[in-house]
Each structure stands twice: as C-alpha cells, then as structure tokens.
Amino acid sequence: MKRGSAHVTGWLLLLPAAALLALFTHFPVAATLWHSFFATPKGGRAAPFVGLDNYRVMVADEVFWRSMVNNLWFALGTIPVSIALALIMALWVNGKMRGRTWLRMAFFTPTVLPMIAVANIWMFFYTPQYGLLEKLTSLFGIASHNWLGSESTALICVIVVAIWKEAGFFMIFYLAALQQISPSLGEAAALEGASRGYYFRRIVFPLLMPTTLFVLVNAVINSFRLVDHIVVMTKGGPNNATSLLLFHIYQVGFNFWDSAYAAALSMVLLAILALVAVGQFVFLDKRIHYQ
Amino acid sequence: MSAAFTPTRAEAAIETTAAWLLGVLWILPLAYAVWTAFHPSEFSARFVLTAPLTLENFAKAWDAAPFARYFFNSFALVTMVLAAQLVLCTLAAYAFARFEFWGKDAAFLLVLVQLMIMPDVLIVENYTTMARLGILDSIPAIGLPYMASAFGIFLLRQTFKSVPRELDEAARVEGASPLQVLVKVYVPLARPTYLAFGLVSVSHHWNNFLWPLIVTNSVTSRPVTVGLQVFSSGDQGIDWSIITAATLMTSAPLLIGFLLFQRQFVQSFMRAGIR
C-alpha cells in the first residue's frame, strides 16, 4: 500500500459512522450545554442569553430535588438487589441442578419483554381491589391499600418492577464469566481441602470482579436511563413520589415545552454519566490483573 | 460452581427448592398475564380451572386500535436500524481493527462516549435536530440516532482483531482491495458476532419506548410500544383482559422467538457481554 493511503482508507471507512455519531451524540451534548445558558426561544425570535438563570431555577425547583432523591433511592434499591440476585441465579443455572434450562428461561424471559409491557402487567398486579397483590394481602387479612397510588409505597413498587426486569439480564453476564473459569481451579481447591463456601469467596468471587464492575456500570446507567415504566405506571406521581431525573426532563421538555430549562436539567444527567465514566476508567486497571 | 464441589444431599435439596421457588416467582407475573388474556374478564383475577378459554380479548384489542399498522412500523424500524447498523459498524470496526490512521485513538475514544451517553438521554436536543431536518413523526427519525452504534463498532472491532493477519495478507497478495478483503475474509468469519449483535439490536429497538413516544405523533409512524401505550391509556375504560391481551400481542414476536431459539438468544447475549 502507498504511504498515506492507509490514513485515507481508514478515515473513509470511519466517516459514515463518525458523521452520525457527531450529529446525534457529540453535537447534542455541546448544544445542551450551550442552550442551558439561554432562555427558551419563543415565537421565532432568537432566545436571549440568560447566564446561569436556568440553573438558579433548578436549585429552587422542588420537583428537581425530589427527582434526584427519588433517583438515588431508585438506584440504591435496584442495583444491589438485582446484582445479588443475578449472581445467585447464575450460580444456580451454571450448576448441575435439575431443570436448569427451565430456570434459565424463567429468569431471562423478562429481559426480552418491552419495559412498557412489563409495566402494564405489573400495573394490573398492583391495581386496588382487582389486582393479584390485593387478593393475596386480603387472604392474610391486610387492609386494602393503593400500592401505586400512595406516596409511601409507589417508589418501592417501581423498584420491584425494575429488579424483576433486570436481574435476568445481568445473570447472563455472570453466566458467561462463570463458564470461562477453568474447572481445574475447582479441582485444585478441592484437593487442598477447601470448602465450597471458601472456594466461592476466595476464588470464584474475585474472578468475577471484572464482571461485577461491568454489570455495576450498566446498572447505574440504566437507573438513570430507563423511565418507560414511570411514564406508564405513575407519570411520576403521586405528588412526584416516583419522578426520576430523566422523567422530569421529559416532562419539562415535552409537557411544559421549556427546552432551555430541560437543557439545564440534562446537564446534570450528563454530569452524572460522565462521573460514572471516570469512575469506570479509574477502576479499569484493576480489571487487567484478572485477564 | 465447579464439578469438584458436589454439595451434600441436604444442601442440594435446599438449593434446588430455593432455585425453583425463585423461578416460579419470576415467571408468575407473565403467567398471570397469560391467564388474564386468555380468559373472559370475569375470570381476570379468579383462578378457577374450569374457566373457559377464549381468544376474544385478542380479537377485541386487534379491532380497537390499528395494531397491524403499528406492527408494520416496528418491523420497518428494526429492519432499517439493523441494516444501517450492520453496514456502518462493519466499516468503522474494520477501520479501527486494521488501519493506522491519524487521530485513530482519539476517534475511538469519541466513539466510546456513546456507550455512556446513549441517545436515550439526549432527547431534548435530538428532538430539535429532527425538527430542523423536517422529519419529525417519521420512522427514520426514530432510528437515526441509533444507527451508528458504539456498541456494535466495539463488538465487531474485537472480532475483526482476532482474525489472523495472514488471511488478510493472502487476499491482498491476490490483488483484493480493502473492501473486497472485508467482505470476503472478515465478514464471514464474524458471523456469530453479527448474530449476537443482531438479536440484541432487534430486541432493543422493538422494545424502545421513550424516544419513539416523543418523536412520533400519528398512526403511520408509531411503533407497537407507543401504540400499546396510546391504546391502554385511551378511552378503553379499564378492561384489563383486553389491555393484557394487547400487551402480550406486542411482546409476542420477541417472546416466541426467544422461546423457540432460547439457546441462540442466551448465547448471543452472553457473547455480546464478553468484552
């Protein structure tokens, strides 16, 4: 090949994808930052520069703070439980247990369903009086309760749905990692007289660390990215008890059509995602030890 | 766990029971939906074995909203997105795997940005862009932000890098151009990766909801997920049997595909997860 032609070929191959990425990922990030310093344009006139006004509105916006706190609880509620369940599921399905094919299917099925279908199914489950949950609680003599309709329980209901949807997805990654662990490690540990619990704690679990990190990053991103079930089940209510950050952005941007304020809110979301990226980068060296 | 550690009988029994309990618990919401959809509404939460089976809920749902059109839209959407992704990601991955060009490392980092900041969170600005392009409320508008997939580029790059260079060079000695080498050597060898990426992509875009909800506004462009939401939040009253039937209907293509090709699905998702 002639000198320089590799540069040209390389860039030509990359060009189509790069153009679309620039248009729909890099440009919007920059535009979000830019527009967050302007007012929302009205009636075709150019939007005036307002400096940090949108951010001042944000600091005073109670729904924003409520959404941040909700999102934090949502993340804390879904991530550890779904990862722990995913690990247990993977260990079970990877073993020699009877009916493991059936179990794997049962655990994984929620992953292929649309989140909106999942939300519909669970909404009926939670429905006052008619729903299955009410039927079950009434068997135990518990008074009727509007699970999705009360501030104290709505967020928990939504968290349960997210766990149900995600655990099986994360299970797959653990399953893939478990199948790459050499069986000779287990044989060696058994010869040395290690117990099953010891083998898991000291050998399997450390070997799964890169997977745990990968799953963790995905889980954090998902907890800020997925709000389909909020739109369907609660619309952020009651009284903003289930409003998450992206849902608030959606409401401000597409129900109140305040795109400038939505841009400022988006900057917070982008900052959170950037933090996750930096965090992953810092922990990345640790992965190398295991590969 | 390794085969070397055979649990005692009691341990095995406890674990198997626990696993099965969790499995039943996990499938229960779906089983419940299936029950509701296939029985008359008076049995929607009454579990009597003699309850008559019916397909009427599906018929009513199908007639109450233009689901045929929604299915067509979703089908067009996933086909369009997947076709574009396969071409764009293959070309870009080939560039990253086998060419040394100026700014390669920086370009790769810029691609990886999309793994963190997915189009799902850039809804406000992307909506403005679609409005400026004049394609709001169209199927391409739903698909465009996803067509250059960082995930796909990354996955294919890893696969292409594992192709022996000798194969590449042998083809070049015979006078093949870079594109011919790509099509004749790299693409056939990456078939499992393509299958894995294809399944992940199709299920993601069939299920996607928030962005299509924002950019679409009419029957001619709505995918099934948005159609289902419009249908079930509309003037249906609350006939859960019909809503549940519609819900199962919209999930059916993926669900049936998954049940038939379980092994391929699971292995594809596993392959896509190993990086």
Interface residues (C-beta under 8 A of the other chain):
Chain A: A6 H7 V8 T9 G10 W11 L13 L14 P16 A17 A18 A19 L20 L21 L23 F24 T25 H26 F27 P28 V29 A31 T32 H35 L85 I88 M89 L91 W92 N94 G95 K96 M97 R98 G99 T101 W102 L103 R104 M105 A106 F107 F108 T109 P110 T111 V112 L113 P114 M115 I116 A117 V118 N120 I121 W122 F124 F125 T127 Y130 G131 L132 K135 W164 G168 F169 I172 F173 L175 A176 A177 Q179 Q180 I181 P183 L185 G186 E187 A189 A190 R196 Y199 F200 V204 F214 I221 F224 R225 L226 V227 D228 V231 V232 L246 I249 Y250 G253 F254 S259 A262 A263 S266 L269 L270 L273 A274 V276 A277
Chain B: M1 S2 A3 A4 F5 P7 A12 E15 T16 A19 W20 L22 G23 V24 W26 I27 P29 L30 Y32 A33 T36 S44 A45 V87 L88 C89 L91 A92 Y94 A95 F96 F99 E100 F101 W102 K104 A107 L110 V111 V113 Q114 M116 I117 M118 P119 D120 V121 L122 I123 V124 E125 N126 Y127 T128 T129 L144 P145 M147 A148 A150 I153 P178 S203 W206 N207 F209 L210 L213 I214 V224 T225 L228 Q229 S232 S233 I238 W240 I243 T244 T247 L248 T250 S251 L254 L255 G257 F258 L259 Q262 F265 V266 F269 M270 R271 G273 I274 R275
